[in-house]
Amino acid sequence: MSRDHLGSVAKQNEVLYNSYSAEDNINASPHLKHQQIKDLYLTLVNNVFDKAKVNTEQPEILDLGSGDGSVTLPFLALGAKVTAVDISSEQLKNLTKNCKEYENMFSSHCTDVVDYLQNSNEKFDVIVINSFLHHIPDYMSLIQQCLPHLNPHGQFFSFQDPLRYDTLSSFNRRYSRYSYLSWRVFQGDFWGGYSRMMRRRRGVLLDDCVEDNAEYHVTRNGVDQDAIARLLKSNHFNVRTVKYFATQSALFQFLGYKARCANMFSIVAQKTD
Ligand SMILES: C[S@@+](CC[C@H](N)C(=O)[O-])C[C@H]1O[C@@H](n2cnc3c(N)ncnc32)[C@H](O)[C@@H]1O
């Protein structure tokens, strides 16, 4: 992938997220909306934090693609130090407001995560990436670039990325699609959304279309959970993949959870040396 392409996708994310209010974020994000998913995230945060505490008094966390702080806050509340990185100045403005109570434990950088990782020498006990890998065209290379920034026994923790679509059962795939459509139909710009969906079904994705590029892998084939697990294992990590269900509609979320559907994943991985 060319640097120009990666830069253009990052820019399109910046434009989109600078235009998003806190309400927009919640409306579009099942993990910020539904208690079941928030509970799962908080359970994993507590596990990760407890493991980090074994090796250090005050764990240091790097939150990549931090948004307005919903991911950062639970770590701060537990007593961690957090460095947040996001390309959107508007998201970081809200994050700074939301984390005001913890201002001595928290710093932020408004930049592309790739530039941050390439230009920083800092090391962390945990790198958390929530609802973010699917925004990055070359997420495997991003993960590879994260690894030198982890301390011994450091942890890589990702949450809320779509399972690679061609690994889903036909039921899970259809249920996820209809759940999304049942919500999308009430969100405005119906015909624009419909024509984009039909175009993508023909395999046509446009380099200059924000909707095709901001949610990069959501409009393609999801994120390859198995390739990420393999990469981390080959770098001496213990890896746990947690699969769960997430959709925007409250009714479909409830039913999908009860039926034990799965369309999303989290990876919790710890370095063994
Ligand atoms: C779906 S939001 C997730 C926010 C937060 N982690 C959460 O789970 O609520 C994705 C975030 O990634 C940021 N982002 C997208 N591409 C980026 C890039 N290349 N570098 C830094 N931040 C980026 C966006 O600005 C946005 O705030």
The ligand as a Tripos MOL2 file, in Angstrom:
@<TRIPOS>MOLECULE
LIG
   27    29     1     0     0
SMALL
NO_CHARGES

@<TRIPOS>ATOM
      1 C1        -14.4740    4.5820   16.1120 C.3       1 LIG1
      2 S1        -13.4810    5.8060   16.8170 S.3       1 LIG1
      3 C2        -12.9510    4.9680   18.2780 C.3       1 LIG1
      4 C3        -12.7260    5.9020   19.4330 C.3       1 LIG1
      5 C4        -12.4840    5.2100   20.7630 C.3       1 LIG1
      6 N1        -11.3090    4.3670   20.7300 N.3       1 LIG1
      7 C5        -13.7000    4.4340   21.1780 C.2       1 LIG1
      8 O1        -13.6670    3.2020   21.1300 O.co2     1 LIG1
      9 O2        -14.6900    5.0620   21.5470 O.co2     1 LIG1
     10 C6        -12.0080    5.8250   15.8430 C.3       1 LIG1
     11 C7        -11.0420    6.9330   16.2400 C.3       1 LIG1
     12 O3         -9.8300    6.7310   15.5250 O.3       1 LIG1
     13 C8         -9.3360    7.9950   15.1090 C.3       1 LIG1
     14 N2         -8.4470    7.7530   13.9530 N.ar      1 LIG1
     15 C9         -8.7690    7.2470   12.7340 C.ar      1 LIG1
     16 N3         -7.6740    7.0970   11.9710 N.ar      1 LIG1
     17 C10        -6.6210    7.5270   12.7030 C.ar      1 LIG1
     18 C11        -5.2220    7.5940   12.4800 C.ar      1 LIG1
     19 N4         -4.6770    7.1920   11.3370 N.pl3     1 LIG1
     20 N5         -4.4280    8.0750   13.4820 N.ar      1 LIG1
     21 C12        -4.9650    8.4780   14.6630 C.ar      1 LIG1
     22 N6         -6.2820    8.4180   14.9380 N.ar      1 LIG1
     23 C13        -7.1020    7.9450   13.9750 C.ar      1 LIG1
     24 C14       -10.5770    8.8000   14.7840 C.3       1 LIG1
     25 O4        -10.3210   10.1810   14.8150 O.3       1 LIG1
     26 C15       -11.5330    8.3230   15.8930 C.3       1 LIG1
     27 O5        -11.4740    9.1490   17.0310 O.3       1 LIG1
@<TRIPOS>BOND
     1     1     2 1
     2     2     3 1
     3     2    10 1
     4     3     4 1
     5     4     5 1
     6     5     6 1
     7     5     7 1
     8     7     8 2
     9     7     9 1
    10    10    11 1
    11    11    12 1
    12    11    26 1
    13    12    13 1
    14    13    14 1
    15    13    24 1
    16    14    15 ar
    17    14    23 ar
    18    15    16 ar
    19    16    17 ar
    20    17    18 ar
    21    17    23 ar
    22    18    19 1
    23    18    20 ar
    24    20    21 ar
    25    21    22 ar
    26    22    23 ar
    27    24    25 1
    28    24    26 1
    29    26    27 1
@<TRIPOS>SUBSTRUCTURE
     1 LIG1         1 GROUP 0 **** ****
